[in-house]
């Protein structure tokens, strides 16, 4: 084979490899554009009897998947104690049904599908106390997606003594860091939970506090950065192509 034909053949093979690598990268980008919760902010305002008003602010990212909304199961909650769901960017119609452990909350419109990131604010009342102590599954283990940026606050009108925090799957005894910045205020902050993991907080009720602590609800998250499969394929393919063209002269010299 002549040198000219060998060069042409090398260029053809480099181009073919670049195309397949680009297609593979685009397919991988499309496959891995899965769902997750980008932020889970929870606050419970607790009285001395253990009755709590709870806000769950869930920033759910559907990625490129087409969905109608989310489903939330709350153990120990009755239909009478469920309050409301609000979302500024997604349908927030609610269907609530009792189940064996509490209630099932389906959020969304069956006739409307959505993609991308949306924030849902869920409010309800729940009793967490018994015999001068409380126990709260602040993040349940029923989520089938990973959770990022977890922040849990307990704001109590009495001091919370001997607090404990556990993280992991159902029944886990793995301890997690628990802060007590003010009397009657417990805080848990965790960077990530895998699907099926949750957080449980226990404490004893103490003396009344001088003033009930407060916390501000964080501003909505900005849209997450996302690379389209087409752009990912183009960049990967061009990278392989340019790399191949760059090393071709060296391969020719080695051949000679």
C-alpha positions, 0 to 999 in steps of 0.5 A: 500500500502506498504512503498516500493510501495509508495516510488516507486509511489512518484518517478514515479510521480516526474519524470512525473512532471519533464518531463512535466515541461521540455517539457513546458519550452522547448516549451515556449523557442521556442515560445518566440524566436521572432523577435526584433531590437537589435539596431537602430542607425540613423544619419542625416547630415543636411545642412542649406536648410534642405537637409539631408544625412541619415544613418540607421544602423539596427541590426535586430534579426530574432531569430529562425524564417526563413525570407528572410529579412526586409521591410522599409517604408520611408515617403517623400522619392522619388525613385531618392533619395534612395541610397543603402543598405549594409549587411555584413552577409545577402542578401542585394538585394533591391526592391524599389517601390513608395507608397502613402507616400514615398517608400517601400524598400524590402531587401533580396533575395526571394530565400534565407532564414536567421535566427538570427541577421543581420545588415542592413545599409540603406542610402538615402537623404531626405529633412527635412526643411521648413521655417527655421525649420525642423521636422524628424520622426527619427524612424517611427511607422510602425515597428511591432517589439520591438526596443532596444538601440535606438541612433539618431544623427543630425549633422547640419551645422547650430545651432539647436534652441528650439529642441523638441523630442516626443516618442510614437505612431503616434501623441504622444506628450510624450516628450523624453530626447534630448541632445545638446552636441555641436552646431549643434549636437542633440542626442536622446538615448532611451533604448527601443521602443515597436512595433508601437512606434517612435521618432520625432524631431523638431527644428529651424534653427539658425546661422552657426556653426564653424565646423560641428560635427561628430559621429562614427558609432558603431561597429557591435553587437556581437551575442545575447545569446540564450538558445536552447529549448532542453537545457531549457527543460533539465535544467528545468526538472532536476531542478524539478526532483532534487527538488522533490527528495530533499523534498521527505524525508521531505514529508515521515516524515510528513506522518509518 
